[in-house]
Structure formats: C-alpha cells, structure tokens
Amino acid sequence: MESLDHHDLSGVAMIDTMVAHQLFQLLNALKLIGVKTTLSGIRPEIAQTAVQLGLSFIETEVRTSLAQDLEQK
C-alpha cells in the first residue's frame, strides 16, 4: 500500500528561509521512506522564496488548492 502525505500551504502567507529549508528536508525524508507527498495552495511569495533558495518542486506533486488535491485522489 502506498503512503500519501498532503501539505496544504494556502493559509501560509510567507515563510522565511529556515522554514523553507525545513519543509524541503521533510519532503526529502518522506520520499526516502517511500511516502508520496503533495503540496497544495502554494502562494507566489512562497514559490519565490523556494526558487531564490534553489529548492525544487520537481519531484513533488503540486496542486493549486486543497480541493484540487482531494479531487485527484
């Protein structure tokens, strides 16, 4: 059985660099143990911070909203 993990960031207006790094470390750790993660509700400010830090969403499913994420399951 595949493990799934959903992270909805729609209520998060902004994150600092430390929190962004922690989030991506969590996503990488979950991937290592076979958990498929999905991010939803990423605001432009958060995406901008991630890009500035060189973080990539390429191996993480990204949905526009939590509703879209839940519809896909």
C-alpha positions in Angstrom: 0.0 0.0 0.0 1.3 3.4 -0.9 1.6 6.0 1.8 0.3 9.5 1.0 1.0 12.8 2.7 -0.7 16.1 2.0 0.6 19.5 2.9 -1.7 22.5 2.3 0.1 25.8 2.5 -2.9 28.0 1.5 -3.1 29.6 5.0 0.6 30.4 5.0 1.2 34.0 3.7 5.0 33.9 3.8 7.9 31.7 5.0 11.4 32.5 5.8 14.5 30.7 4.5 14.8 28.4 7.6 11.2 27.2 7.4 11.5 26.7 3.6 14.6 24.5 4.1 12.9 22.6 6.9 9.9 21.9 4.7 12.0 20.6 1.9 14.1 18.5 4.2 10.8 17.0 5.5 9.7 16.3 1.9 13.0 14.6 1.1 12.9 12.5 4.2 9.4 11.3 3.4 10.4 10.5 -0.1 13.3 8.4 1.2 10.9 6.2 3.2 8.5 5.8 0.3 5.9 8.4 1.2 4.3 10.2 -1.8 3.8 13.9 -0.9 1.6 16.5 -2.4 1.8 20.3 -1.8 -1.2 22.5 -2.4 -2.0 26.2 -2.0 1.5 27.5 -2.6 1.3 31.3 -2.8 3.6 33.2 -5.2 5.6 34.5 -2.3 6.4 31.0 -1.0 7.3 29.8 -4.5 9.5 32.8 -5.0 11.4 32.1 -1.7 11.9 28.5 -2.8 13.2 29.5 -6.1 15.6 32.0 -4.6 16.9 29.3 -2.3 17.4 26.9 -5.2 14.7 24.5 -3.9 12.8 22.5 -6.5 9.3 21.1 -6.6 10.2 18.8 -9.5 9.8 15.6 -7.5 6.7 16.7 -5.6 3.2 16.8 -6.9 1.9 20.4 -6.6 -1.8 21.3 -6.8 -3.4 24.7 -6.9 -5.7 24.2 -4.0 -6.5 21.6 -1.4 -9.8 21.0 -3.2 -8.0 20.1 -6.4 -5.6 17.8 -4.4 -8.5 15.9 -2.8 -10.3 15.6 -6.2 -7.2 13.9 -7.7 -7.3 11.1 -5.0 
